[in-house]
Amino acid sequence: MTEDLSAPKFDALRNAIYHTTRKNYYDSINRALNFLVIILGAGVAGKASDLIHIKELWLEFSVLVFATLQLTFDFGYKARTHEFLQRKYNEMLAEFELEAKPSPSKWRAKLYTIASDEPMPMRALDALAYNAAVDATISDPSAKQLHRLRVPYLHRLLRHFLAREGYEYKLESEAATRWRRFADNFRA
């Protein structure tokens, strides 16, 4: 079954996937920093410095840096923000399923209402969430290839750090067609 990829239901699914990924990312950073602050700050730094032959000052400084990162950027709060948005989109999907004849304008308006609470999107991650939603809604592999977006490796690598505001992600099928044309011209 091929779903309308511009429908509100598809957009809600894409946004739910996006916010799940962001929540998991921020939760991971939050847990890692908490772990480092506790381990390095619990008097272990002095003992560990002798063991690994590093000056105690450097380990104490690292506790300061990790604790400052944790307090300044508040990754736990950011994770909860994305968890809230994820829940809103999942609730929307559940409500959508209960409606016998969904009105696209009603659901588009609901999408806009939820989106008003969103922080700036990371476009590479959004493109990857789009691809995941395509994979979840289209069962035919050849049809999937027609709708998936091409996300360059560097963009995937930095998906949580750079917003990529002006970048337009093209379809993988368009990129493959351009590459074939280039290769044909090169051979000729």
C-alpha positions, -999 to 999 in steps of 0.1 A, spaced: 0 0 0 14 34 -10 4 62 12 0 99 2 34 113 13 20 148 16 -9 138 38 -11 150 75 -8 114 87 25 109 70 38 142 83 28 132 119 46 99 115 77 116 102 76 142 130 71 114 156 102 96 143 122 128 142 114 137 178 120 101 190 155 103 175 162 138 191 149 126 225 171 95 224 201 116 214 197 142 242 190 115 268 222 97 258 243 129 262 226 136 295 233 102 309 269 102 297 276 136 312 259 126 345 280 95 346 313 114 339 305 141 365 297 115 392 326 92 384 352 119 381 338 141 408 333 114 435 369 116 448 379 91 422 399 117 402 427 117 426 431 80 428 426 75 390 452 101 382 479 80 399 466 49 381 466 63 346 495 87 351 476 119 344 479 150 366 450 153 390 444 188 379 434 176 344 408 152 358 394 179 381 393 203 352 373 177 331 348 174 360 344 212 358 339 211 320 314 182 320 294 197 349 293 231 332 282 215 299 254 197 317 242 228 336 245 252 306 229 232 279 205 212 300 203 182 278 177 165 300 153 194 294 158 192 257 151 155 258 118 161 276 108 188 250 113 163 222 95 136 243 65 159 247 64 167 210 68 130 201 38 122 224 17 149 207 24 135 173 17 99 184 -16 111 200 -25 128 167 -18 95 148 -41 76 173 -69 102 169 -65 101 131 -70 63 131 -102 66 151 -118 90 126 -139 73 99 -134 100 72 -105 122 82 -105 159 70 -71 168 57 -76 205 66 -84 197 102 -54 175 106 -31 199 88 -42 226 113 -34 203 142 0 197 127 6 235 126 -5 238 162 19 211 174 47 225 152 44 259 169 61 244 200 90 229 180 126 241 183 146 247 151 146 215 130 178 197 120 171 193 83 194 163 78 178 144 106 143 154 93 153 140 59 163 107 76 130 107 95 112 112 62 131 82 48 121 61 79 85 71 74 86 62 37 101 28 47 73 23 73 44 32 49 55 18 15 60 -19 12 72 -21 -24 110 -17 -25 110 -1 -60 84 24 -49 105 32 -18 134 41 -40 113 67 -59 104 85 -27 135 83 -5 157 114 0 194 113 -6 212 125 26 250 128 21 273 110 45 286 142 61 251 154 67 241 121 83 272 123 105 265 159 117 227 155 118 224 166 154 248 195 152 241 215 120 207 227 110 214 229 72 188 256 68 192 264 31 200 229 18 174 211 -4 175 173 -2 168 157 -35 152 123 -42 176 93 -45 160 85 -78 169 120 -92 205 116 -80 208 82 -96 194 95 -129 219 124 -128 247 100 -121 237 77 -150 236 107 -173 270 119 -161 285 84 -166 269 81 -201 284 114 -211 318 103 -197 317 71 -217 307 88 -249 
